[in-house]
Amino acid sequence: MTRRKAERTDAAPAATQRSELSIRPVRRGDLDAVIAIDTQVTGLEKRDYWRSVYRRYGEAAAAPGAQFLVAEAAGEVVGFVIGEVRDWEFGAPPCGWVFAIDVRPDARLAGIGTRLLESILSGFRRAGVRKVRTMLASDNTLILSFFRSQGMMAGRFIPLEMDLGE
Ligand SMILES: CC(C)(COP(=O)(O)OP(=O)(O)OC[C@H]1O[C@@H](n2cnc3c(N)ncnc32)[C@H](O)[C@@H]1OP(=O)(O)O)[C@@H](O)C(=O)NCCC(=O)NCCS
């Protein structure tokens, strides 16, 4: 048995099985759970950052095309996805961008990430775009495996960066 199969057997409790899952827009009351998942995944608590993300992507007044969705199972937030439609940035016709996707570690490998991505992609389609992009750290093999499994491949844009110094 591979390590992955072992993870799959132990990982997702019954409460997070696909049939009991709902994907819905974030509410203010979800923020603590979102912050807890992000803190668990990244090791860094960023309350102010998440409040500003909520204002920008989660509130009714969020920019058109912005989406901040959560996955809820048995009354608990077990994952989230955030993205928006960006027009003509980098010279590209309007497309959807996925900025963040996270599933609580004890709820992974049960299809929740897939459901979250499906939902945000449906939103992008409704907004009229036919292309989605994302960016990921080249050493994050987990998120790379996930996006590849969903059909995403290297695109025609490449990231460039440099240190700015003092
Ligand atoms: C990536 C992530 C969202 C996947 O969520 P998930 O609910 O476990 O994903 P799913 O169960 O829908 O998995 C879908 C596919 O992704 C791939 N995948 C998911 N976890 C994997 C793993 N540990 N190893 C290899 N492939 C994996 C598989 O191909 C899987 O399909 P399969 O189950 O049919 O084999 C989740 O692992 C996570 O939150 N990771 C941390 C994310 C992160 O680093 N975020 C910061 C940058 S935005």
PDBQT file of the ligand as one rigid body, heavy atoms in Angstrom, charges set to zero:
ROOT
HETATM    1  C1  LIG A 201      -4.124  20.805  -2.523  1.00  0.00    +0.000 C 
HETATM    2  C2  LIG A 201      -5.365  20.617  -1.636  1.00  0.00    +0.000 C 
HETATM    3  C3  LIG A 201      -6.255  21.854  -1.785  1.00  0.00    +0.000 C 
HETATM    4  C4  LIG A 201      -6.093  19.378  -2.164  1.00  0.00    +0.000 C 
HETATM    5  O1  LIG A 201      -7.299  19.233  -1.424  1.00  0.00    +0.000 OA
HETATM    6  P1  LIG A 201      -8.016  17.805  -1.294  1.00  0.00    +0.000 P 
HETATM    7  O2  LIG A 201      -9.375  18.033  -0.766  1.00  0.00    +0.000 OA
HETATM    8  O3  LIG A 201      -7.146  16.866  -0.545  1.00  0.00    +0.000 OA
HETATM    9  O4  LIG A 201      -8.054  17.380  -2.840  1.00  0.00    +0.000 OA
HETATM   10  P2  LIG A 201      -8.910  16.226  -3.536  1.00  0.00    +0.000 P 
HETATM   11  O5  LIG A 201      -9.259  15.173  -2.527  1.00  0.00    +0.000 OA
HETATM   12  O6  LIG A 201     -10.013  16.853  -4.293  1.00  0.00    +0.000 OA
HETATM   13  O7  LIG A 201      -7.812  15.615  -4.538  1.00  0.00    +0.000 OA
HETATM   14  C5  LIG A 201      -7.921  15.757  -5.939  1.00  0.00    +0.000 C 
HETATM   15  C6  LIG A 201      -6.674  15.212  -6.586  1.00  0.00    +0.000 C 
HETATM   16  O8  LIG A 201      -5.522  15.990  -6.205  1.00  0.00    +0.000 OA
HETATM   17  C7  LIG A 201      -4.376  15.132  -6.178  1.00  0.00    +0.000 C 
HETATM   18  N1  LIG A 201      -3.852  15.104  -4.806  1.00  0.00    +0.000 N 
HETATM   19  C8  LIG A 201      -4.461  15.599  -3.702  1.00  0.00    +0.000 A 
HETATM   20  N2  LIG A 201      -3.681  15.362  -2.608  1.00  0.00    +0.000 NA
HETATM   21  C9  LIG A 201      -2.588  14.713  -3.042  1.00  0.00    +0.000 A 
HETATM   22  C10 LIG A 201      -1.435  14.194  -2.390  1.00  0.00    +0.000 A 
HETATM   23  N3  LIG A 201      -1.262  14.311  -1.048  1.00  0.00    +0.000 N 
HETATM   24  N4  LIG A 201      -0.480  13.588  -3.148  1.00  0.00    +0.000 NA
HETATM   25  C11 LIG A 201      -0.639  13.467  -4.476  1.00  0.00    +0.000 A 
HETATM   26  N5  LIG A 201      -1.735  13.927  -5.151  1.00  0.00    +0.000 NA
HETATM   27  C12 LIG A 201      -2.678  14.538  -4.447  1.00  0.00    +0.000 A 
HETATM   28  C13 LIG A 201      -4.850  13.744  -6.565  1.00  0.00    +0.000 C 
HETATM   29  O9  LIG A 201      -4.658  13.587  -7.970  1.00  0.00    +0.000 OA
HETATM   30  C14 LIG A 201      -6.336  13.802  -6.228  1.00  0.00    +0.000 C 
HETATM   31  O10 LIG A 201      -7.110  12.925  -7.024  1.00  0.00    +0.000 OA
HETATM   32  P3  LIG A 201      -7.365  11.399  -6.546  1.00  0.00    +0.000 P 
HETATM   33  O11 LIG A 201      -7.864  11.510  -5.142  1.00  0.00    +0.000 OA
HETATM   34  O12 LIG A 201      -8.367  10.901  -7.504  1.00  0.00    +0.000 OA
HETATM   35  O13 LIG A 201      -6.043  10.726  -6.632  1.00  0.00    +0.000 OA
HETATM   36  C15 LIG A 201      -4.979  20.361  -0.165  1.00  0.00    +0.000 C 
HETATM   37  O14 LIG A 201      -4.034  19.312  -0.094  1.00  0.00    +0.000 OA
HETATM   38  C16 LIG A 201      -4.354  21.581   0.500  1.00  0.00    +0.000 C 
HETATM   39  O15 LIG A 201      -5.046  22.452   1.020  1.00  0.00    +0.000 OA
HETATM   40  N6  LIG A 201      -3.023  21.670   0.465  1.00  0.00    +0.000 N 
HETATM   41  C17 LIG A 201      -2.329  22.851   0.934  1.00  0.00    +0.000 C 
HETATM   42  C18 LIG A 201      -2.571  23.923  -0.090  1.00  0.00    +0.000 C 
HETATM   43  C19 LIG A 201      -1.557  24.993  -0.114  1.00  0.00    +0.000 C 
HETATM   44  O16 LIG A 201      -0.347  24.760  -0.089  1.00  0.00    +0.000 OA
HETATM   45  N7  LIG A 201      -2.085  26.201  -0.217  1.00  0.00    +0.000 N 
HETATM   46  C20 LIG A 201      -1.249  27.343  -0.299  1.00  0.00    +0.000 C 
HETATM   47  C21 LIG A 201      -1.136  27.847  -1.737  1.00  0.00    +0.000 C 
HETATM   48  S1  LIG A 201      -2.673  28.439  -2.388  1.00  0.00    +0.000 SA
ENDROOT
TORSDOF 0
